[in-house]
Amino acid sequence: MDDQHNQSGPAKGRLADLLSYQLSVTSNAVSGTISRRYRVRFGLKITEWRLIAVLGDAGAVTQRDLTQATLMDKVAVNRASKVLEERELVKRKPNASDGRSHLLELTEEGRAVHQEVMPMVERMERDIFSVLSAQEQDQFKGMLNRIFDNADAKGPTPRE
């Protein structure tokens, strides 16, 4: 059997040979490993943490902005926003530039969670990616950016 089919991972065969599949399952494995830590410590799901991370970096933004920043479905963003509001980690405020929407921002408690979780996530990521040298990590990030930009440029495909 050739090296292509001796790879580790959950699937074998044609599906496992697709880079898009490998990227997806690897992303899920990395996210799942990291998320177990903040789920145990803070009771946050991946979607909820992603919103906290974006709000921690960007400040007050609309749900539409969160959808675009995370590439998550707007229903998932809405659901996670509501959970975070109920937990008083996020608050809504009027959007002065568009009265039809509102802005979401971290509360003081939300900022405290962000400040505690972010270093933990960064440490875990460093540990997971330690199998790559610093140069390989930089190259990998560059490749991911090029792939993302190319996929983004292609836009959504029409339904067949």
One Martini backbone bead per residue (centre of mass of N, CA, C, O) as a GRO file, in nm:
protein
  160
    1MET     BB    1   0.099   0.034   0.020
    2ASP     BB    2   0.075   0.358   0.007
    3ASP     BB    3   0.121   0.653   0.179
    4GLN     BB    4  -0.162   0.772   0.127
    5HIS     BB    5  -0.302   0.507   0.285
    6ASN     BB    6  -0.121   0.546   0.575
    7GLN     BB    7  -0.286   0.740   0.714
    8SER     BB    8  -0.415   0.911   0.953
    9GLY     BB    9  -0.748   0.868   1.059
   10PRO     BB   10  -1.094   0.810   1.006
   11ALA     BB   11  -1.028   0.775   0.696
   12LYS     BB   12  -1.043   0.598   0.387
   13GLY     BB   13  -0.954   0.679   0.075
   14ARG     BB   14  -1.098   0.914  -0.113
   15LEU     BB   15  -1.174   1.104   0.116
   16ALA     BB   16  -0.885   1.113   0.254
   17ASP     BB   17  -0.756   1.253  -0.014
   18LEU     BB   18  -0.898   1.507   0.061
   19LEU     BB   19  -0.806   1.813   0.164
   20SER     BB   20  -1.077   1.917   0.275
   21TYR     BB   21  -1.108   1.685   0.476
   22GLN     BB   22  -0.842   1.711   0.630
   23LEU     BB   23  -0.895   2.000   0.724
   24SER     BB   24  -1.158   1.947   0.878
   25VAL     BB   25  -1.065   1.723   1.081
   26THR     BB   26  -0.829   1.883   1.195
   27SER     BB   27  -0.989   2.122   1.297
   28ASN     BB   28  -1.173   1.956   1.485
   29ALA     BB   29  -0.945   1.840   1.660
   30VAL     BB   30  -0.825   2.104   1.760
   31SER     BB   31  -1.084   2.236   1.869
   32GLY     BB   32  -1.163   2.003   2.060
   33THR     BB   33  -0.914   2.007   2.240
   34ILE     BB   34  -0.941   2.302   2.332
   35SER     BB   35  -1.248   2.313   2.420
   36ARG     BB   36  -1.237   2.128   2.667
   37ARG     BB   37  -1.106   2.335   2.856
   38TYR     BB   38  -1.325   2.574   2.838
   39ARG     BB   39  -1.569   2.399   2.906
   40VAL     BB   40  -1.487   2.314   3.189
   41ARG     BB   41  -1.420   2.604   3.307
   42PHE     BB   42  -1.680   2.785   3.141
   43GLY     BB   43  -1.910   2.651   2.960
   44LEU     BB   44  -1.808   2.658   2.655
   45LYS     BB   45  -1.861   2.675   2.338
   46ILE     BB   46  -1.726   2.725   2.042
   47THR     BB   47  -1.918   2.952   1.948
   48GLU     BB   48  -1.890   3.124   2.205
   49TRP     BB   49  -1.586   3.167   2.199
   50ARG     BB   50  -1.566   3.304   1.923
   51LEU     BB   51  -1.723   3.554   2.007
   52ILE     BB   52  -1.541   3.641   2.237
   53ALA     BB   53  -1.284   3.669   2.066
   54VAL     BB   54  -1.388   3.886   1.873
   55LEU     BB   55  -1.483   4.093   2.088
   56GLY     BB   56  -1.199   4.118   2.221
   57ASP     BB   57  -1.072   4.242   1.953
   58ALA     BB   58  -1.315   4.445   1.828
   59GLY     BB   59  -1.554   4.480   1.997
   60ALA     BB   60  -1.821   4.636   1.898
   61VAL     BB   61  -2.072   4.440   1.721
   62THR     BB   62  -2.246   4.282   1.499
   63GLN     BB   63  -2.387   3.992   1.403
   64ARG     BB   64  -2.294   4.017   1.114
   65ASP     BB   65  -1.996   4.052   1.183
   66LEU     BB   66  -1.971   3.777   1.325
   67THR     BB   67  -2.042   3.605   1.084
   68GLN     BB   68  -1.805   3.705   0.906
   69ALA     BB   69  -1.564   3.647   1.106
   70THR     BB   70  -1.648   3.322   1.152
   71LEU     BB   71  -1.829   3.170   0.933
   72MET     BB   72  -2.100   3.147   1.060
   73ASP     BB   73  -2.404   3.087   1.112
   74LYS     BB   74  -2.658   3.297   1.202
   75VAL     BB   75  -2.795   3.102   1.400
   76ALA     BB   76  -2.543   3.038   1.572
   77VAL     BB   77  -2.488   3.330   1.653
   78ASN     BB   78  -2.759   3.386   1.787
   79ARG     BB   79  -2.749   3.161   1.996
   80ALA     BB   80  -2.479   3.241   2.131
   81SER     BB   81  -2.562   3.527   2.207
   82LYS     BB   82  -2.792   3.451   2.400
   83VAL     BB   83  -2.623   3.289   2.598
   84LEU     BB   84  -2.425   3.521   2.669
   85GLU     BB   85  -2.642   3.709   2.777
   86GLU     BB   86  -2.760   3.524   3.000
   87ARG     BB   87  -2.455   3.516   3.131
   88GLU     BB   88  -2.332   3.810   3.117
   89LEU     BB   89  -2.094   3.840   2.873
   90VAL     BB   90  -2.310   3.996   2.702
   91LYS     BB   91  -2.413   4.303   2.536
   92ARG     BB   92  -2.653   4.528   2.435
   93LYS     BB   93  -2.656   4.799   2.191
   94PRO     BB   94  -2.700   5.059   2.025
   95ASN     BB   95  -2.688   5.156   1.677
   96ALA     BB   96  -2.603   5.461   1.558
   97SER     BB   97  -2.561   5.375   1.237
   98ASP     BB   98  -2.809   5.144   1.291
   99GLY     BB   99  -3.135   5.111   1.400
  100ARG     BB  100  -3.182   4.795   1.303
  101SER     BB  101  -2.946   4.747   1.498
  102HIS     BB  102  -2.698   4.598   1.707
  103LEU     BB  103  -2.463   4.577   1.965
  104LEU     BB  104  -2.196   4.375   2.067
  105GLU     BB  105  -2.055   4.323   2.402
  106LEU     BB  106  -1.851   4.295   2.649
  107THR     BB  107  -1.839   4.244   2.957
  108GLU     BB  108  -1.660   4.235   3.230
  109GLU     BB  109  -1.682   3.926   3.249
  110GLY     BB  110  -1.612   3.869   2.951
  111ARG     BB  111  -1.327   3.992   2.966
  112ALA     BB  112  -1.222   3.800   3.181
  113VAL     BB  113  -1.254   3.545   3.016
  114HIS     BB  114  -1.080   3.628   2.779
  115GLN     BB  115  -0.816   3.678   2.954
  116GLU     BB  116  -0.807   3.369   3.041
  117VAL     BB  117  -0.845   3.200   2.774
  118MET     BB  118  -0.642   3.299   2.561
  119PRO     BB  119  -0.376   3.189   2.687
  120MET     BB  120  -0.470   2.895   2.690
  121VAL     BB  121  -0.507   2.867   2.383
  122GLU     BB  122  -0.219   2.947   2.304
  123ARG     BB  123  -0.078   2.716   2.454
  124MET     BB  124  -0.220   2.481   2.312
  125GLU     BB  125  -0.137   2.556   2.028
  126ARG     BB  126   0.166   2.536   2.070
  127ASP     BB  127   0.157   2.236   2.144
  128ILE     BB  128   0.024   2.121   1.888
  129PHE     BB  129   0.240   2.284   1.686
  130SER     BB  130   0.526   2.160   1.783
  131VAL     BB  131   0.568   1.965   1.527
  132LEU     BB  132   0.642   2.245   1.422
  133SER     BB  133   0.820   2.472   1.312
  134ALA     BB  134   0.831   2.803   1.286
  135GLN     BB  135   0.858   2.798   0.979
  136GLU     BB  136   0.625   2.599   0.923
  137GLN     BB  137   0.405   2.772   1.052
  138ASP     BB  138   0.434   3.013   0.862
  139GLN     BB  139   0.381   2.854   0.604
  140PHE     BB  140   0.104   2.745   0.683
  141LYS     BB  141  -0.036   3.018   0.716
  142GLY     BB  142   0.016   3.109   0.427
  143MET     BB  143  -0.139   2.879   0.291
  144LEU     BB  144  -0.411   2.926   0.425
  145ASN     BB  145  -0.450   3.213   0.315
  146ARG     BB  146  -0.445   3.135   0.014
  147ILE     BB  147  -0.681   2.939   0.023
  148PHE     BB  148  -0.891   3.129   0.133
  149ASP     BB  149  -0.874   3.345  -0.090
  150ASN     BB  150  -0.949   3.152  -0.320
  151ALA     BB  151  -1.222   3.058  -0.210
  152ASP     BB  152  -1.344   3.343  -0.177
  153ALA     BB  153  -1.320   3.424  -0.483
  154LYS     BB  154  -1.523   3.202  -0.585
  155GLY     BB  155  -1.746   3.164  -0.414
  156PRO     BB  156  -2.044   3.066  -0.436
  157THR     BB  157  -2.211   2.795  -0.544
  158PRO     BB  158  -2.424   2.676  -0.746
  159ARG     BB  159  -2.691   2.496  -0.776
  160GLU     BB  160  -2.744   2.168  -0.927
   0.00000   0.00000   0.00000
